[in-house]
Amino acid sequence: MNTITGKSPYLTLVGAGPGDPELLTLKAIKALKDADVVLYDALANEEILEYANKALKVPVGKRKGIHSYSQDQINELIVNYAFEFGHVVRLKGGDPFVFGRGKEEQEYVQKFGIETSIIPGISSSIAVPASIGIPVTSRGVSESFWVITGTTSERKLSDDVTLAAQSTATVVILMGLGKIAEITSIYKALGKQEFPVAVIQNGTKAEQKEVIGTIATIHQLIEKEQIAAPAVIVIGEVVHLASKKIKEDLDYVLEDEFIFQNLNTIPFVN
């Protein structure tokens, strides 16, 4: 079946990367330039859409408390646009197969005989920590890392956080900022109050913000600096390997915390 563009229906699932447009892959750019329709998520940087200069662009992103389309509706849109226009690019933040529901969308459209292809993206679970100098693994520090969703389909904290907290691995939590109190309580119950934590908002974008503290202090720091979603949480000893400036900030924060809690006074500030 040919569409109004003369093309056969086709879907490309494209990973938009963590936010910085320059971290988009060359293959993704090629797909966007060829697209007839682009359905894009809220976490995909809209600057990337400039590559899709001949495509119809449709925002379908979901944010906390604001769902413009349900997943079922998005699935139907992909099919309808593919049969009408031809090449549909489904643009997703990060990688489409890392908590992106990409496989669900691929399997749905294949039921209609629509061909599909996948273009991986750089996952925020690795790129965002790296943007402030944090490696998710480092010899002698961390031999593995977990990537966990902070919010399951039942809107609960994943049980895997409890399992991960018992290990020495780096733990990267996506979509978990709203559950930071639950997350830290798990680590506190294990006696890991001094475990280092980084929280990075809008990672790799120009408006990026980050705070670094410990399990005991991070909730307070998030509120003080008004860190908001989308944010990536990194827990583990590798946080100590953050860039020099951030480590200096961490030392100052910990010094302040000590003074407040133990000396009951306000630290001297120049």
N, C-alpha and C positions, 0 to 999 in steps of 0.2 A: 504493500500500500504506500503510495506517495502522498506527501503532505502538500500544503499550498506553497511550500518552498521548493518542492520537487525532490525532497530528501525523504529517506526512510526514517521512521521513528527511531530515536537513539537517545540513550541516557549516559552521561558521564558524571560520575561522582568525583568531585574535586576537593581535595584538602586545601584550604586557604592558608594554612599555617597559623602561627600564634598571634599575628596581628600586624607586624611590620610587613608592608607590601613587598619589600626587597627580599623577604624570605619565601616568597612564592616560587614554586619550581617553574622551569622553562616549559615543561610539558603542560602544566596547568595554564600558563599564559596562552599556549597554542590552542588549548581546548576552549578557552574563553573567547578568543578571537574568532573561532569557528562557530560559536554557539548562536542558536536562533532565540533561545530563551534561557535566562539564568534565574533560578530560584535560590535566593541567598539567605543565610542565617544572620541573626543579630550579631554573632561573634565574628563574622567575616568583615574585615576592613573594607568599607565602601570604596576606598581609593582603588581597590583591585578591579572594581567594575568598569573602570576606564578602558581596560583591555577588551571588554565585550562591547565594542562600539556599535555593533549592528544588531545587538540582541535586545529583546524585550526583557526588562529587569523587574523581577517580582520579589518583594521582601516577604519572607515567610517565617522569620525568626521568632523564637520564643524566649522571653526573659521572665524572671521570677515575677509572678503576679500579672504578667501581660502575655497572653497567648493569642497571637493573631490568627493562627491556624492550629488545629489539632494535627497529630501525626497522620491520622487517617485522611484528613483533608489534603495534607501535603502529598501523600501518596497518589491521591486522585488527580491533583493538579499536574504532577509529573506525567502521568499517563495521558491526560487530556491535551496538555501542551505538546507532548511528543507526537501524538497523532495529528495535531493541527499544524505544527510548525516544523517538526523534524528534530533537530539536535537540541536536547535539553541538558544544560549543565546544572547540577545540584551542588552549589557551593557551600561548603561547611567549614566552620572554624577548626583549626588544628588538623587532625587526620579524620577522615570520615568513618574509620573503623575503631576509633578510640572514643567511646561514649558518644558517638555521633549518630547512631541508629542507621548507619549507612547500609549495613547488610539487610536490614528490614526493608529499606526502600528498594534495594537491588532485587531482592526476592519478589517483592510485590509487582514491580513492573515487568519482570520476566514472565509472570503468569499471562501477560498480554502479548507475549511474543516479541517484546521490545529488547533489542540488543543493548548491552551495558558494558561499560569499562570503568576501571578504578584508577584514579591518579592520587597516590598517597600525598599527605601533607606533613610538614614538620609539626610534631605534636607539642602542645604547650607544656606537657608534663616534663619534657626535656629542655626545650628552648627557653622557657621562662626562667627556671632556675639558672640556666647558663647565662642569661642576660645580666645577672648580677654576680657572676663568677662562681656560682655553686654547681659543682658536678654532681650528678645523681649517684655516681660511684667514684671511688678513689682508692687506690691501692693502700692497704693498711688502715683504711677508715671505714669503707662500706663496700661489701662484696656483691650487693644486690639492691634492687629497689622495687617497691610496690607502687603501682598507680591505681588509685581507688577513687570511685565516685563518692562524693560526700553525701549525695542525696539519691536514693534509689527510686524506682518507679512508684513505690508506696510512700514517697516523701520522707523516708526514714534514713538515718545514718547507716551506712553499710556495716554489717557485722565483721567484715574483713578488717576494719580499722582496729578492732580489738585484737585480732590475730597478728596484724602487722606490728602493733605496738609492743608485742612480746618479743619481737626479733631485734636484731641489730641493723636491719636494713634501713635505707632511706625510704621514707614514706612521702609520696606526693599525692595530695588530695585535691581533686578538681570538684568544683561546684559544692564546696563544703564550708564556705565562710559563715553562712547562717547557722551552722552547727558547731562553731568553734568551741563553745562552752562544753558540749558533749565530748568533743574530741579531746580537749585538754583534761577533762575529768577522767577519761580512760587512762591517760598517761600518768596522771597524779595517783591513781589507784595502784599503779605499778611502781610508785616511788621515783618517777622520772620527772620531777618538777623542774630540774635544771637542764633538761634536754633542750637543745637549741631549735628554734623555729623561725622560719621566714614566711612572710605573707606578701605576695606580689600582686598588685592590682594593675590591670591593663598591660600585662607583660609584653615587652618589645615595642610598644607604641610610644609615641612622643609624650603622652600623658601618664606614663608609668609611674607608680608609687610603690614603695616597699617599706616594710618594717621588719626588724629582726629582734627577737628576744628569746625568752625561754617559755616552756610550758606554763610556768608560774606567772609570767608577765605579759604574754602575747595578747591576751584578751584586752587588757588595759591599753596596750599600745595601739591596737586596732581602733579602739574608740577614740583615743587621743588624736591620732592622725587621720581619722575619718576614712579608713580604708573600706572600700565598697566592692561589690561584685561587678565584673568578673575578676576573681582572684585565685591564685594558685597557692596552696599551703605546702611548705616543705618542712619535714620534721626529720632531724637526724644530725649526727656529728659533722656531716659534710657542710652544714650551714656555717661552721667555723671557717670554711675555706672561701667564703664570700670575699668580694673585692676589698682592698685595704680600707677605703673610706667607710664602707658599710661596717667593717669589723670595728673600726674606731668608734662609730656611732653605737654599736652594740656594747662595747666596753663602757661607754659613758652611761648608757641606759642601765646597765647592770650596777654601775657604781651608784647612780641615783637611787635605784631600788634598795640597795644595801643601806644607804644613808637614811632614806625614808623609814624603812622598817626597823632598823636597829638603833639609830641615833635620834629618831623622832625630830628631825630638823630639816631645813631646806638647804640643798647643796648650793655652794657659791657659784654664781654664774658671771662670767666677764661681761 
